[in-house]
C-alpha cells in the first residue's frame, strides 16, 4: 500500500514540473507567434536554389521552345 502513496507523490511532482515548464515557456514567449510558422510553407524559397539548377531549368525551357 505504501508504494501507491509513493507513486501518487511522484506523479504529482512530475505534473508540477510539467506545469512549471509550461508557464516558463509562456513567459519566455515560446508561443507568441502562432501564425507565421503555418504560413512559412506557402512562401516561395527560390532565393535558396543554387545557380546551376536555375541555369539547367532555363536551358531546358529554351530547348522546349525551339
N, C-alpha and C positions, 0 to 999 in steps of 0.2 A: 504494500500500500504506500510505502514511503517513496517508491520510485515514481508513482503518479504525481506526488507533490513536487518532486524534482523536475519531472518533465513539464508540468504546468509552469513552474518557475522559469525554466529555460525558454519555453515558448513565449511567455510574457516578456522576458528580457529580449528575445530576438525580435518580437513585434515592436518593442520600444526602440530598438536600434534602427529598424527599417523606417519607423515613423520619424525618427530624428534625421535620417538620411534624406527622407522626402522633404522635410521642412528646410533642411540645409540647401537642397537643390533648388527649391522655390526661392529662397532668399538670395542665392547667388546668381539667379537669372537663367537657369537652365531651360526654362520653358517660356521665355519671354516672346520669342518669335515662332509661332506655330504655322504661319502662312508661307514663308519663304522656302522651307525645305520641300513642301509639297509642290511648289511651282518650279523648283530647280530642274525637274525632269523635262519641263516644257521649254526650257531655254535652249537656244542653239549654241553649241560649243564649236563652231567652225574655226575659231581662233586657235584651237589646240591641235589642228590637223597639220602634220608635217608637210612641208612644201613639195616633197617628191610625190606624195599621194595626190595633192592638188594638181600637179603638172600631169600626172597619169590620167586623171579624170578629164582634164582639158583635151589631151591628145585623143582619148577615146571618143569624146564628143565630136571632135573635129573629124575623125575617121568616119563616124556615123553620118555626118552631114555631107560628106563627099560622095 
